């Protein structure tokens, strides 16, 4: 099997030859892991190649400063392309920041309508498509990425509590904001579909550690239709595109809605929140999975043998047809032993050769 055939075989539950690895690390852990590899070289099974979405026309960071005038940003803060400010703390702060919401004080629809949202353009589309075609010609699968898609990007702008209040009171600001964010995501998704990527990874955290983040009614009223619109837009261009959806936490009651909206692969099935065996038993014929190896549990606190056991156990649950890209469920932080990362990689490499 080529890399692409192997990837598609796992995603579509049609059998596979090897298990690719996927994980990300904070900077200090990445440095330690690179040093470890110098003395302990190992085979790392290859996953898909990655293509990002096309760049957008965005306001300059300083153009967003008036939105933070009442409480100025801390020194060293950054402002992203959407105008969301990030104040830094710990070493892994590029992921975990104190987020400042530029629309937090808005009290009118007119303020939202005047906001400098990013503007999508198709500049670079031909180069993007050529890059995907080159990967395919080399037998490699290609995965595109959107990042946060609808819910998270909207509350990053407005603030979670404010957006919940807007939704529950049916304020026109909620409809405008969610529609505008969805419009931009649809444009990005369509560009990836036109480029011919095999899959697209994106998502929104809609669960907390042990419960849903919102009621099913609220989700089905405000978010599910927009998610379906996003997925339908991609499939109108590339019907066989694989949709990988991310949400941390407990989301069991949302899974049927996600399937109905059109997702193919659920990430990360966080074991501290949901039990993979149970989720697979209920949905494994309709859904594939990515993740399942806990970054709050076995990766930082287990032994290499326990990491290996969990990798094998979860792949056994999925079975020979595939349906699981086994991987850590989130960013690996400084407290994860290097030996546990090596154990995860080695377990993936050795699983199909047992």
C-alpha positions, 0 to 999 in steps of 0.5 A: 500500500502507498501512504495514501492507500494506507491512510484512506484504508484506515479512515474508511475502515477498509483495512490497512498495513501500518499505523501512522503516528501523529502528535504535537509537543510544546517547544521544550519537549520538542527540543528534548525529543529531538536530542533523544532521537540523536542518540536513539534513532527510530522508525516513525511511521508516516502519516498524511502530508499537510496543506493549510488554508489559503491566506486571508486579507486581514486588518493590521494588529494595531487596527484592533487596539481600540477594541481593548482601549478600556483595559489595555493589553499586557506587554508582549501580547499578540493579536491574531488575524481575527483581532483576538488578543492573546496574553502569554503566561506559561511555556506552552502559552502559544496554545494556552493563553489568556484570551481577550475578546474584541467584541466583549463590550459590543451592545449593538448589531451595528458594531458587529457589522462594522468590525474588520473581519478577515476577507477570504481570497483565492490568491494562491489557489493554483499553487495549493492545488499543484502542491496537493497533486504533487503529493498525490503523484508521490503516493502520499495522502493530503490533509487540509486544516481549518483550525477552529471553524464556527463556535470557537472562533465566534466566542473567541471574538465575542466571549463565551458567556456573552455569546451564550446569552446572545444565543439564548435570548435570540439576539440578532448579534448571535445570528450575524456573528455565527453566520459571518464566521461560517461564511469565512469557514465555507470559503476556506473549506471550498478552497481545500476541496477544490485543491483535492485534499483527501481530508480536512481537519477542523473543529470546535470544543463543544464538551467539558470534562464530564458534561456537554458545554450546552444543551442539545436544543441550543446546539441543534438550533445554532451550531448543527445547521452551520456545521452541516452547511460547512461540510455540505459545501466541501462535498458539493465540490469533492463528494469523497472528502473525509471530514475530521472533526475535533472536540475535546471533552465529553460530547457523547449526546452530540455524536449522532448530530455530528454524524448527521451533519456529515463528519467521518472521523471524530477526534480526540475521544478523550479517555478522561471524558469518554470510554473508547470501547463504549463509543466504538461499540455504539458508533464504530460502524458509522464513524472512524476515530483519531486520538484515544491516548490520554494526555491527562493520564497515560502519556504524562503519568503512565509507564512506557509499558502502559502506553504500549498496552493502551495503544495495542488495546485501542487498536484491537478494539478498532480491529483489522479494518481500521477506523482508528488513527491512534494518537495522543489526544492533545498537545504533549506538555513538559511533564510527558516523559520522552520514553513514553513518546518513544513507546507510543511511536514504537507501539504504532510501528510494531502493532501490525507486525505482531 
